[in-house]
């Protein structure tokens, strides 16, 4: 088993589409823009999925670290400029 530093892993996912599953079962998919030292994460262009069904587009969201079950990385996308 390989141990992965979570900060290095999250840095490698910035600007990529990620899926974040919460401990209640819902999944949020969006572009990882930032995270802090507590591993709270900011997603842009976020979508909410429950039971494999897309419930809607949420835009920019912040997810607290203590609610996250896992984060998986996806495709690379072009970064947008934000203010």
KOLTIKOL-100974 format. One line per field, with one value per residue: residue number from 1; residue in three letters; x, y, z of N, C-alpha, C in turn. Coordinates in nm, 4 decimals, padded with zeros to 6 digits. Layout:
n = c(NUM	...)
res = c(ala	...)
n_xx = c(X	...)
n_yy = c(Y	...)
n_zz = c(Z	...)
ca_xx = c(X	...)
ca_yy = c(Y	...)
ca_zz = c(Z	...)
c_xx = c(X	...)
c_yy = c(Y	...)
c_zz = c(Z	...)
This chain:
n = c(1	2	3	4	5	6	7	8	9	10	11	12	13	14	15	16	17	18	19	20	21	22	23	24	25	26	27	28	29	30	31	32	33	34	35	36	37	38	39	40	41	42	43	44	45	46	47	48	49	50	51	52	53	54	55	56	57	58	59	60	61	62	63	64	65	66	67	68	69	70	71	72	73	74	75	76	77	78	79	80	81	82	83)
res = c(unk	unk	unk	unk	unk	unk	unk	unk	unk	unk	unk	unk	unk	unk	unk	unk	unk	unk	unk	unk	unk	unk	unk	unk	unk	unk	unk	unk	unk	unk	unk	unk	unk	unk	unk	unk	unk	unk	unk	unk	unk	unk	unk	unk	unk	unk	unk	unk	unk	unk	unk	unk	unk	unk	unk	unk	unk	unk	unk	unk	unk	unk	unk	unk	unk	unk	unk	unk	unk	unk	unk	unk	unk	unk	unk	unk	unk	unk	unk	unk	unk	unk	unk)
n_xx = c(00.0847	00.0571	00.1354	-00.0117	00.0506	-00.1960	-00.2091	-00.0275	-00.1535	-00.4006	-00.3021	-00.2158	-00.4558	-00.5704	-00.7442	-00.8530	-01.1308	-01.3099	-01.4532	-01.6398	-01.7342	-01.9733	-02.0289	-02.2961	-02.3778	-02.4290	-02.2851	-02.0543	-01.9545	-01.7052	-01.4808	-01.1788	-01.0633	-00.9334	-00.7900	-00.7620	-00.5457	-00.6842	-00.8061	-01.0496	-01.2458	-01.2741	-01.4950	-01.5578	-01.8136	-01.9838	-02.1733	-02.4532	-02.5046	-02.7124	-02.7634	-02.6780	-02.8099	-02.8312	-02.8934	-02.8741	-02.7133	-02.4723	-02.2821	-02.0269	-01.8897	-01.8184	-01.6802	-01.6793	-01.4152	-01.4649	-01.6917	-01.6371	-01.6013	-01.4504	-01.2216	-01.1931	-00.9903	-01.0142	-01.0523	-00.8334	-00.8872	-00.9196	-00.8098	-01.0168	-01.0201	-01.0746	-01.2251)
n_yy = c(-00.1186	00.2167	00.5206	00.8330	01.1770	01.3963	01.6743	01.7104	01.5488	01.6859	01.9312	01.8390	01.8071	02.0537	02.2667	02.0625	01.8466	01.7161	01.4610	01.4641	01.2888	01.3008	01.2281	01.1677	01.0581	01.2048	01.3348	01.5672	01.7308	01.9061	02.1760	02.1747	02.4403	02.5513	02.4813	02.4644	02.4650	02.2982	02.1262	02.1999	02.2502	02.4270	02.4407	02.5120	02.5601	02.3591	02.0565	01.8806	01.5491	01.2756	00.9451	00.8689	01.0407	01.3539	01.6467	01.9184	02.2324	02.4081	02.6051	02.8001	02.6512	02.5784	02.3222	02.1779	02.0154	01.8086	01.6821	01.5293	01.2205	01.0994	01.2081	01.2160	01.2349	01.3787	01.4664	01.7012	02.0477	02.3668	02.6476	02.9076	03.2606	03.4226	03.6605)
n_zz = c(00.0000	-00.0899	00.0645	00.0405	00.0381	00.1326	00.0712	-00.1422	-00.3291	-00.3633	-00.4634	-00.7108	-00.8377	-00.8814	-01.0967	-01.2359	-01.3155	-01.0501	-00.8399	-00.5498	-00.2765	-00.0234	00.3275	00.3540	00.1211	-00.1138	-00.4194	-00.5392	-00.8278	-00.9957	-01.0885	-00.9279	-00.7509	-00.5300	-00.2038	00.1540	00.4496	00.6182	00.4514	00.3440	00.0556	-00.2576	-00.5218	-00.8642	-01.1104	-01.0133	-00.9782	-00.8469	-00.7492	-00.6776	-00.5965	-00.8516	-01.0173	-01.1697	-00.9952	-01.0208	-01.1217	-00.9392	-00.9399	-00.7933	-00.5061	-00.1586	00.0286	00.3399	00.5081	00.6976	00.6107	00.3922	00.2247	00.0175	-00.2434	-00.5874	-00.8788	-01.2086	-01.5499	-01.7185	-01.7385	-01.9035	-01.7274	-01.5995	-01.5778	-01.2712	-01.0513)
ca_xx = c(00.0000	00.1331	00.0795	-00.0098	00.0308	-00.3181	-00.1852	00.0329	-00.2581	-00.4944	-00.2327	-00.2123	-00.5909	-00.6171	-00.7717	-00.9116	-01.2641	-01.3033	-01.5775	-01.6265	-01.8484	-01.9930	-02.0639	-02.4395	-02.4032	-02.4329	-02.1579	-02.0407	-01.8543	-01.6729	-01.3395	-01.1120	-00.9929	-00.8482	-00.8149	-00.6833	-00.4676	-00.7766	-00.8569	-01.1748	-01.2212	-01.3592	-01.5229	-01.6290	-01.8999	-02.0222	-02.3003	-02.4908	-02.5532	-02.7579	-02.8098	-02.6453	-02.8944	-02.7909	-03.0029	-02.8652	-02.5870	-02.4624	-02.1827	-01.9117	-01.9255	-01.7138	-01.7170	-01.5980	-01.3384	-01.5185	-01.8057	-01.5889	-01.5616	-01.3363	-01.2055	-01.1272	-00.9531	-01.0620	-00.9877	-00.7750	-00.9629	-00.8529	-00.8464	-01.0816	-00.9790	-01.1810	-01.1904)
ca_yy = c(00.0000	00.3405	00.6312	00.9548	01.3017	01.4543	01.8073	01.6931	01.4940	01.7927	02.0242	01.7799	01.8094	02.1906	02.2904	01.9410	01.8096	01.6162	01.4159	01.4626	01.2220	01.3378	01.1148	01.1404	00.9885	01.2878	01.3561	01.6959	01.7261	02.0397	02.2060	02.2088	02.5683	02.5807	02.4144	02.5271	02.3727	02.2036	02.0463	02.2503	02.2633	02.5156	02.3926	02.5967	02.4854	02.2387	01.9870	01.7909	01.4182	01.1850	00.8183	00.8628	01.1345	01.4940	01.7274	02.0576	02.3051	02.4935	02.7120	02.7946	02.6039	02.5442	02.2023	02.1603	01.8906	01.7017	01.6197	01.4579	01.0802	01.0844	01.2967	01.1479	01.3274	01.3501	01.5242	01.8348	02.1479	02.4948	02.7365	03.0341	03.3705	03.4638	03.7775)
ca_zz = c(00.0000	-00.0993	00.1400	-00.0393	00.1108	00.0769	00.0145	-00.2745	-00.4160	-00.3966	-00.5535	-00.8454	-00.8933	-00.9059	-01.2378	-01.2932	-01.2689	-00.9434	-00.7770	-00.4044	-00.2136	00.1160	00.4127	00.3436	-00.0040	-00.2343	-00.4876	-00.6064	-00.9342	-01.0436	-01.1068	-00.8029	-00.7650	-00.4144	-00.0765	00.2598	00.5321	00.6812	00.3399	00.2894	-00.0887	-00.3379	-00.6573	-00.9595	-01.2034	-00.9404	-01.0012	-00.7376	-00.7925	-00.5718	-00.6534	-00.9934	-01.0916	-01.1542	-00.9425	-01.0639	-01.1262	-00.8214	-00.9573	-00.7035	-00.3723	-00.0624	00.1036	00.4603	00.5058	00.7827	00.5437	00.2743	00.2349	-00.0733	-00.3590	-00.6993	-00.9849	-01.3425	-01.6669	-01.7117	-01.8123	-01.9133	-01.6170	-01.6299	-01.4910	-01.1805	-00.9689)
c_xx = c(00.0884	00.0617	00.0970	-00.0347	-00.0920	-00.2973	-00.1259	-00.0692	-00.3544	-00.4303	-00.2321	-00.3486	-00.6435	-00.6289	-00.8297	-01.0531	-01.2477	-01.4450	-01.5497	-01.7522	-01.8537	-02.0411	-02.2129	-02.4770	-02.4072	-02.2926	-02.1629	-01.9278	-01.8317	-01.5228	-01.2806	-01.0305	-00.8964	-00.8836	-00.7268	-00.6124	-00.5541	-00.8362	-01.0021	-01.1479	-01.3210	-01.3711	-01.5914	-01.7086	-01.9486	-02.1608	-02.3263	-02.5527	-02.5948	-02.8134	-02.7848	-02.7265	-02.8514	-02.9110	-02.9943	-02.7247	-02.5844	-02.3655	-02.0644	-01.9574	-01.8000	-01.7633	-01.6224	-01.5379	-01.4023	-01.6405	-01.7651	-01.5508	-01.4423	-01.3388	-01.1356	-01.1061	-01.0019	-00.9820	-00.9323	-00.8627	-00.8841	-00.9019	-00.9110	-01.0262	-01.0973	-01.1319	-01.1983)
c_yy = c(00.1238	00.4502	00.7586	01.0751	01.3716	01.5928	01.7974	01.6408	01.6039	01.8975	01.9702	01.7851	01.9502	02.2136	02.1693	01.9220	01.6974	01.5769	01.4071	01.3999	01.2629	01.2183	01.0815	01.0783	01.0742	01.3107	01.4927	01.6843	01.8680	02.0552	02.2479	02.3351	02.5936	02.4893	02.4817	02.4208	02.2715	02.1059	02.0790	02.2756	02.3578	02.4566	02.5018	02.5062	02.3544	02.1885	01.8965	01.6642	01.3365	01.0603	00.8074	00.9576	01.2780	01.5756	01.8739	02.1118	02.4040	02.6095	02.6926	02.7523	02.5801	02.4243	02.1885	02.0205	01.7777	01.6323	01.5278	01.3139	01.0530	01.1885	01.2168	01.2473	01.2829	01.4214	01.6637	01.9288	02.2775	02.5855	02.8630	03.1386	03.4097	03.5828	03.7423)
c_zz = c(00.0000	-00.0211	00.0582	00.0511	00.0524	00.0152	-00.1255	-00.3743	-00.4583	-00.4873	-00.6962	-00.9146	-00.9216	-01.0562	-01.3090	-01.2402	-01.1666	-00.9018	-00.6276	-00.3463	-00.0670	00.1965	00.4120	00.2101	-00.1288	-00.2880	-00.5549	-00.7067	-00.9824	-01.0567	-00.9730	-00.8238	-00.6498	-00.2984	00.0276	00.3437	00.6062	00.5805	00.3065	00.1416	-00.1539	-00.4772	-00.7376	-01.0521	-01.1419	-00.9793	-00.8822	-00.7948	-00.6704	-00.6387	-00.8024	-01.0804	-01.0625	-01.1094	-00.9827	-01.0662	-01.0103	-00.8378	-00.8633	-00.5636	-00.2896	00.0172	00.2214	00.4632	00.5853	00.7229	00.4295	00.3072	00.1440	-00.1833	-00.4666	-00.8123	-01.1202	-01.4475	-01.6400	-01.7923	-01.8143	-01.8004	-01.6689	-01.5344	-01.4044	-01.0998	-00.8240)
